[in-house]
């Protein structure tokens, strides 16, 4: 496959796309966050762009600013202090609780990596406000996972002075999102 790709990459890409189309017949064609995946006929292999209608979370900037400022613009797990790599992570997902979407107590300041791990249920926050790593994720853990995520297992999160995480939201995450 490597040789085939190197010899004729555009034909290889078309073949991969066609295979993906065949495999997705009867399956949901939406991506991870519901984005539209092009069919083979819609794809331009020139690297062009197209306009798309998107939904925007109204109030998200308020939520982000409130959460990140409460945590002094530091990841509550790792202490990373680079705002461009920080996310105001929802404890109870946006889609699950419309009344607390903008509640800063439903937020944690996290690095993008820890946010994704939290959203996917690889980590959670215990009652004692320490990080817990999923034992199922540890079964296939590679060295990077161990150093970047598993190393924080049992470590306390950095707490904000205002807008501390609501214990009921953390309980929801442990019960509904965390994959242990």
C-alpha positions, 0 to 999 in steps of 0.5 A, spaced: 500 500 500 505 504 501 508 503 494 501 504 491 500 510 495 507 513 493 507 511 486 500 514 484 497 518 491 491 521 487 488 514 485 490 511 492 486 517 495 480 515 491 481 508 492 481 509 500 475 514 499 471 509 495 472 503 500 470 508 506 464 509 502 462 502 501 464 500 508 459 506 511 453 503 507 448 503 512 452 506 517 451 513 520 455 518 515 456 523 520 463 524 523 465 524 531 461 531 532 456 530 527 460 534 521 458 532 514 463 527 511 463 528 503 462 523 498 467 521 493 463 525 488 464 531 492 471 531 494 476 536 490 483 533 490 486 540 489 485 542 497 479 547 495 475 550 500 467 550 501 462 554 505 458 551 510 452 552 515 454 551 522 451 551 529 454 556 534 454 555 541 451 562 544 454 564 550 460 559 549 465 565 550 462 567 557 463 560 559 470 560 557 472 566 560 469 565 566 472 558 567 479 559 565 479 566 569 477 562 575 482 557 574 487 563 573 488 560 566 491 554 568 489 546 566 486 544 573 490 537 571 497 539 569 498 546 571 499 548 563 499 555 563 498 556 555 491 559 554 491 557 546 492 550 549 486 550 554 479 549 554 473 550 558 471 543 559 464 542 560 463 537 566 456 535 564 456 535 556 453 541 553 448 536 550 445 533 556 443 539 560 441 546 557 440 549 564 447 549 566 451 550 559 453 556 561 454 555 569 461 556 570 461 550 576 459 546 570 466 547 567 474 545 568 480 549 565 483 543 562 489 542 556 486 540 550 489 533 551 486 532 558 479 535 555 479 530 550 481 524 555 475 527 560 470 528 554 471 520 552 471 518 559 478 516 560 479 520 566 474 523 571 474 527 578 473 523 584 469 525 590 476 527 593 477 532 587 483 527 585 484 525 578 482 518 576 484 514 570 480 509 567 482 502 568 480 500 561 484 505 558 490 503 562 490 496 559 492 498 552 496 504 555 502 506 551 508 510 554 505 517 552 499 515 555 502 513 561 506 520 562 501 525 559 495 522 562 496 516 567 501 520 571 496 524 574 492 518 577 490 520 584 493 527 584 489 533 586 486 538 581 488 545 582 481 548 585 479 555 583 477 560 588 471 562 585 466 557 581 468 550 584 466 544 580 459 542 583 459 535 586 453 533 583 456 535 576 462 531 577 458 525 580 454 525 573 461 525 569 463 519 574 456 515 572 455 517 565 461 519 562 467 515 565 469 508 562 472 504 568 
